[in-house]
Amino acid sequence: MAKSHLTALDADIIRSAFLKEVHESKAPESQWREMAMQLIQSYTGQMEVDPDMLDWIIRRL
């Protein structure tokens, strides 16, 4: 089921999943944007991704 909007909790869930995937796969930074985009698309069921959310998810700690 597609989500029409994401809550702060949704964003935290996606970011946590992203960070875990990056850590476990040891993916290079050059792949992070695509990985995060795929996670968001999978979670929301929508192809369009908010670029600000994408930037927040992949930003360094």
Backbone torsions as a table, in degrees:
resi	resn	phi	psi	omega
1	MET	NA	127.9	-178.8
2	ALA	-74.9	142.2	177.3
3	LYS	-97.1	131.7	-178.8
4	SER	-76.1	-27.5	176.1
5	HIS	-151.8	159.6	-179.3
6	LEU	-107.5	138.7	175.2
7	THR	-88.2	172.9	175.9
8	ALA	-62.0	-36.8	177.6
9	LEU	-64.1	-42.9	176.8
10	ASP	-57.4	-46.3	-179.1
11	ALA	-62.2	-41.2	178.3
12	ASP	-64.7	-39.5	178.3
13	ILE	-62.7	-46.4	-179.7
14	ILE	-64.0	-44.0	-179.4
15	ARG	-64.2	-41.3	178.3
16	SER	-62.2	-43.7	178.1
17	ALA	-63.5	-40.5	178.6
18	PHE	-62.3	-49.3	-178.9
19	LEU	-61.1	-40.1	178.1
20	LYS	-64.2	-43.9	179.7
21	GLU	-63.5	-43.3	178.6
22	VAL	-61.2	-45.2	-178.8
23	HIS	-64.2	-47.5	-176.3
24	GLU	-70.1	-36.5	-177.5
25	SER	-89.8	-11.3	-176.0
26	LYS	53.0	40.5	-177.9
27	ALA	-67.1	139.7	176.7
28	PRO	-69.8	154.1	-178.1
29	GLU	-57.0	-28.3	179.8
30	SER	-63.7	-17.9	-179.4
31	GLN	-100.5	-7.5	-173.6
32	TRP	-60.5	-44.5	-176.8
33	ARG	-60.3	-45.8	179.9
34	GLU	-65.6	-40.7	178.9
35	MET	-61.3	-46.4	-179.4
36	ALA	-64.5	-41.0	179.4
37	MET	-60.7	-43.5	179.3
38	GLN	-64.7	-39.0	176.9
39	LEU	-62.5	-46.1	-180.0
40	ILE	-62.6	-46.2	-179.5
41	GLN	-62.3	-40.4	178.9
42	SER	-65.7	-42.9	-177.9
43	TYR	-68.3	-42.1	-175.3
44	THR	-89.6	-24.7	-174.9
45	GLY	77.3	11.8	-179.3
46	GLN	-118.5	146.5	-179.7
47	MET	-79.8	-30.0	-178.4
48	GLU	-79.1	130.8	-178.4
49	VAL	-121.7	132.6	177.4
50	ASP	-67.0	119.0	-177.7
51	PRO	-62.4	-31.5	177.9
52	ASP	-67.1	-40.1	178.0
53	MET	-66.7	-41.5	178.4
54	LEU	-59.5	-45.5	178.0
55	ASP	-61.3	-40.9	-179.8
56	TRP	-64.9	-40.6	-177.7
57	ILE	-65.8	-39.7	-174.7
58	ILE	-92.3	-2.6	-178.7
59	ARG	-63.3	150.1	179.7
60	ARG	-74.4	150.8	178.9
61	LEU	-79.1	NA	NA
